[in-house]
Amino acid sequence: MKRPKIGFHAPIKDGLHEALLIAKETGCDAVQLFSRNPRGWMAKPLTRQSINLFKQTRRLTKLSPVLVHTNYLINLAAADETLLTKSIASFREEVQRAILLGIDYVVLHPGSARGSCEADGIETCARSLKLATKSLKLDRVRILLENTAGQGECIGHRFEHLRAIMDLCPKLRLGVCVDTAHSFTAGYDIREADGLEATLEVIRRTVGLRNVRAVHFNDSRAPYNSRVDRHWHIGEGHIGREALRRFARHPKLAHAAFILETPYDDPRADVKNLEALRSFVEESN
């Protein structure tokens, strides 16, 4: 059985390149990181030295793919014009940084339509994506739309929303990041085999399974269909260990990179969660 590549969201407090080293030292094939402070609008510019060090470290570690998650303030579906303008500029900066670093995937939450309807939020998100990437040469960078739990009037809690955004941006190389906890609390019941198959069928006929380039692999502290976003440790939440094992081993997802976003106290990664994911994809039956 083909096994997916696995990794986790690594810390960057000691430098972007250190995230790659930590991931490699913990036995990862792939990694996700922030390229800057995720909780502020202003980003410290990348220096030529930091870019070169990151690229050299990546060649050394051979990690692939490498994902960057956008900062938490970006809302490309915002009805508020001031917030939307800042979000477009911030997302453009995120993509530019990814291009400089040679990143494979930039993961984006579609945003919240608070103050307008879902349909308007979807159209605003698509228009914002096109404005933010206008005239940029993306090279290897692909933008991944992440499905959401639907908390706070967020769009993207149905895979149909992501398909609609993709259809409105035909010239952009878009893909999808499926979050297990978000899917579950948005109403996709993946706890049993038939529910997982039904969910994968929805994904197939909307965004397409081959467009799923990454999976955020998390248990959920929030219950089914609660529309609440609360990631939790593998096997300790409402989805459960067996359901997550089934998800990780599904052959239709083996081409995607599985990235842990579970809570952790140890800044060098939650080894227990990583070992659980590794055991799922490496066991022989």
N, C-alpha and C positions, 0 to 999 in steps of 0.2 A: 504494500500500500504506500502510495506517495504520501509523505508527511509534510505538513505545512511548516514554514519557518516560524520561529517563535522569538518573542522578545518582550520588553516592558518599557514603560515610560521612565527614562533615566534622568536623574537630576543634573543640573548644569552649573551649580553654584561654584564649582572649581574650574569652569571653562567648558565650552561646547565640546571640545575634543575629549574631555574627561568622561562625558556621557558614553561615548563610544568605547572607551577603555573599560568602564564599569560593566557595560553590557557584554563585552567580550569575555571578561574575567568571570562572569556568572554563567557562561555557556550559551549565550544568546546567538541567534543567527541574524536577527534584525533588532531595530531599536527605534523608539520614538522619543523626541525631546522638544522642548521649547527652544526657539532660537534667540529669545530675549525674555525680559520680565513679562509674565503672562497677565499681570494685573495692573498695568499702566499703559497709557497712550504713548508715552515717549520711550523710544528704544535707543540704547547705546549703539552707535554705528559700528559695524563690523570693520575691523582693521585688516589690512593685507596679511599681517602676521597671523591673526586668528583664523582667517580663511585658509591660508596655506597649512597651518597646523592641523586644522580640522580635516582637510583633504588628505594630508599625509597619514594621519591617524586612521582615517577610513581605509586607505590602501593597506595599512598594516593589519587592521582588524578584519578586513574583508566582509564587514557587515553589509547585508543587503536584504530587503530595502531599508532605507533610512527615512523616517517620517518626521515631519515637523507639525506640531499641533499649534494652531493659531491662538493668539491671546484671547482671554475670556471676555474682553470688552466689545469685540467686534460683533455688530448686528447688521448684516447686509439686508435684512428684511424690515428695518426700522421705519415706522411711520413718521417719526420725528426727524426733520430735515437736518438739524444740527448733528444729531447722533449718527445719522446715515452718512453724512459727509465725512465725519471723522472715521467712521468704520470703513468706508471705501478707501480712504487714504492709508489707514492702518493695514488693511488687507493687502493693498498693493505693495506696501513695504514688506510685509511677510513674504510675499511671492518673490520680490526682488532679492531678499536675503536668501531664500531657498535656491534661487538661480545661482547666486554667488557661491553658495556652499556645495552645490551639486546634489541637492536633495532629490529624492525620488517622488515623494508624496507630501502634499500639504493638506492636512485634515481640517475641515471647516464645518462648524455647526451652521445650518442655514439661517438661523436667527429667529427672533420673536416678532410676530405681527401685531403686538399689542398696540391698540389704537386704530387698527384696521382689520379687515377680514383675511382669512387664510389665502384666498385667491390673490388678493392684492399683495400679501406678503411674499407669495411665490414669485409673482411678477417683479416685485421690487428686488428680491434676492437675485434673480436672473439678470436683471438690468445692472445691478451693482457689480456682479461678477464680471460682466462685459466691460463696464467702465473701469474697474480696478485693474484689469489685465490688458487694457487697450495699448497697443504698440509694444507690448512686452514680448520678447522671444523666450518662450517657456522652456525650450530645449527639452531636457528629460523630465522636467517637473510636471506632475499631474495633480490636479486638485481633486481631493476626495470629499464628497458630501457625506457627512455622518448623520445617520438617522437619530432622532431625539426621543426623549420620553414624553414630550409634549407639555412639559411643565412651563408655566408662565406664558402661555399662548405661543409656544414655539412651534414653528412649522417643521416639517420633516419627521413627524411621528408616524406618518404613513409613507410607505415606499412609493406610493403614487405621487406624493409631493416631490420627491427626489427626481422621479421620472419627468415630471412637468418642468422642473428647473433644467434638467439636461436637454429636454426638447427645445427649450427657449434659448439655449446656448449651443447651437449645433457646431460652431467653429472652435469651441473650447474642448480640450482633452479632459473630460471629467470622468471620475470614477466614484466608487462608493466605499465607505467604511461602515460596516455593520457592527453596532454595539449590542452585545447580548443583554445587558441590563436594561438599556433603553428599549430594546425590542419587547422585552418581557413586560415592562411596566406600561408600555404603550398599547398593550393588548394582543401581542403575538405570544401565544402560550407554547413555549418551547420545552416544557417540562417532560412531555411524553413524545415517543417517536412519531406518532401521527401528527402531533402539533408542530414538530420540527419540519416534517415533510410539507405540511401545509404552508408554513412560513417560507420555506425555500421555494415553493411553487409561486408564492406571491412575488418574491424577489426575482425569480426567473422571468415572469411575464411583465414585470415593471422595469426595473433597472438592468436586469440581465445578470446572471451569476458570474459571467466572466468579467464584468465590471466591478465586482466586489474584490478590491485589491487588498483590503485589510479588514481585520476583525478586532474590535476592542473586546477583550475576553474578560468578563467580570460576572460575579454573582451579584444579586440584588438584595439590598437591605430593605427595599420597599416592596410591598406585595404586588401581585399580578394586577395589571390594568389600573394602577393607582395614579399614573401619569406623574410619578415622582422620581427624580434622578438621584439615586443613592447607590453607588457602587459598593460591593462588599467582597470579602475574601472567598476564594473558590471553595464551594461545598458548604459554606456556612450561612448562605442566604436562602431566599425563597425559590431560586431556580434549582439549586441542589447539585451535588457532585456528579451523579449519574447522568443527569440531563446535559451538563456541561461537557462531560466526557463524550457523550454521543455527538454533541455539536462539534467538538474539536476533531473528531475522527470521521466526520462525514466527507465522503470522497468528492462531493460537489464543491467543497470549500478548501480542498487541499492546496490549491494554487495561491491562496491568500496568506498574508502574514498575520499571525495571531499575536496581538500586543496586549499585555496586561496593563490595566489602569486601576488595579485594586489598591486600597489604602495600604500604606506601609510606614513603619516607624524607623526601620533601618535605612539610612540614606543610601546604602549600596544595594538596595532592592529587597523586595519581599521574597526571600528564597523559598519559603514554603509554598507560596502561590506558583512560583516559577517551576518548582519541582512537580507540583500537581499537573500543570499544563504539559510539561515534558513527559510525564508518565502517561498521559492520555494519548499523545501523538506517537510515542515510541513503543507502546506495548504491542505485542504481536497478534493479539486477537481481542 
